[in-house]
Amino acid sequence: MRNYTTAQGDMWDSISRRVYNSESMMHLLIDANLGYRDVVVFPANCELMVPDAPRVTRVTFPPWRANA
């Protein structure tokens, strides 16, 4: 886990894009920083915890299900 210091105007989705390269991971940030869950637009210098992203494993199908 690492930390992220907000800049004025940061929002959950923009922080997620910056640290995870995906807006869809912002739920990880919110869950790790429940004290800020009601914040929409951050002021400068809030310290947020950034949990490690889960490892994504590729699902492979057997050859007979390749077109499923």
Steps between C-alpha positions, in 0.01 A plus 500: 500500500623848420375854555370766265484872577211673330522809286223762503216372284589129506202265489477128571494404133794721404709368791412143402602571141830645619597221742338194336471616139126426522201686639328169574727438801385805698298276734833375639599856588165578662503177704850580627412861590153486656553829680496674160216298340268801486757725330432564133767758420810488719688797637878496479719296736266222615694181566327196351602137533533319167461124531672271254285407203388139487684282255299432189520148370401423148228243465578244235243266362561151371517478118146369472370819672727749325208677331282522810 
